Amino acid sequence: MSSPLFDLSDQVAVVTGSSRGIGRSIAEQMARAGARVVISSRKPDACEAVAEAIRKDGGQAIAIPANISRQSDLEALVERTLDAWGQIDALVCNAASNPYFGPMSGVSDEIFDKIMRNNVLSNLWLANRVAPQMAERGGGSITVVSSIGGLRGDPFLGVYNMSKAADMQLVRNLAIEWGGRGIRANTIAPGLVRTDFARALWENPHLLDKVERATPLRRIGEPDDIGGIAVFLASRAAAFITGQVIVADGGVTIGAAW
């Protein structure tokens, strides 16, 4: 017997960066929980392939491509969703980029601005556009996919981690500003997950072995390890959770398990 606490059948969910990896899992799991899902990333064909797969699985999904670096694309994403389904109940900001790997002393202003624009400002744009219509209907949920990098320093990912820490503060402020209108905002902070985005890390056997030995659960994450958390945060089961960082890292941040 399924629990109504995790039923999303009355919701419309927009998931950015949902053509692959964590975003695709989030979209698929939300659809399986009953939500009508909007698949969005830069490439139309990739979006439509995921939407079609969800429909073949018995779910409801449409594809609305958008480049998160363009405010006009995100405006269109919201407008087209509202035109199609009349509401947005759950916004999941998963899309992000990291075009730089190295110390902060070597990053150019252009790359710094790109990382902050794609990983933080785009999420603020979407939240500011979606939250008012949520509030008019009594509430909703905003989930930002951050990273455990936002909780600690790194000699090569400092700027990316800075953006992910900013996402954590973004949801805290959204939770404060919109909580009185029934809107909850939270972040998910994954550790290393087997996605294309992190392929360079987990395809290195030496590094993978090192990470797995230092992880209490002795493995890296899979996309569905994160997808289920997104369903939870959008559901009535999480009705009293807001402004939080939900860490999903197999235990990495609690201490090494050598």
HELIX and SHEET records of a PDB file:
HELIX    1   1 PRO A    4  PHE A    6  5                                   3    
HELIX    2   2 GLY A   21  ARG A   32  1                                  12    
HELIX    3   3 PRO A   44  LYS A   56  1                                  13    
HELIX    4   4 GLN A   71  TRP A   85  1                                  15    
HELIX    5   5 MET A  104  GLY A  106  5                                   3    
HELIX    6   6 ASP A  109  MET A  116  1                                   8    
HELIX    7   7 ARG A  117  LEU A  121  3                                   5    
HELIX    8   8 SER A  122  GLU A  136  1                                  15    
HELIX    9   9 ILE A  148  LEU A  151  5                                   4    
HELIX   10  10 GLY A  158  TRP A  178  1                                  21    
HELIX   11  11 GLY A  179  ARG A  181  5                                   3    
HELIX   12  12 ASP A  196  ALA A  198  5                                   3    
HELIX   13  13 ARG A  199  TRP A  202  1                                   4    
HELIX   14  14 PRO A  205  ALA A  214  1                                  10    
HELIX   15  15 PRO A  223  ALA A  234  1                                  12    
HELIX   16  16 ARG A  236  ALA A  238  5                                   3    
HELIX   17  17 VAL A  252  ILE A  254  5                                   3    
SHEET    1   A 7 GLN A  60  ALA A  63  0                                        
SHEET    2   A 7 ARG A  36  SER A  40  1                                        
SHEET    3   A 7 VAL A  12  THR A  16  1                                        
SHEET    4   A 7 ALA A  90  CYS A  93  1                                        
SHEET    5   A 7 GLY A 140  VAL A 145  1                                        
SHEET    6   A 7 ILE A 183  PRO A 190  1                                        
SHEET    7   A 7 VAL A 245  ALA A 248  1                                        
END                                                                             
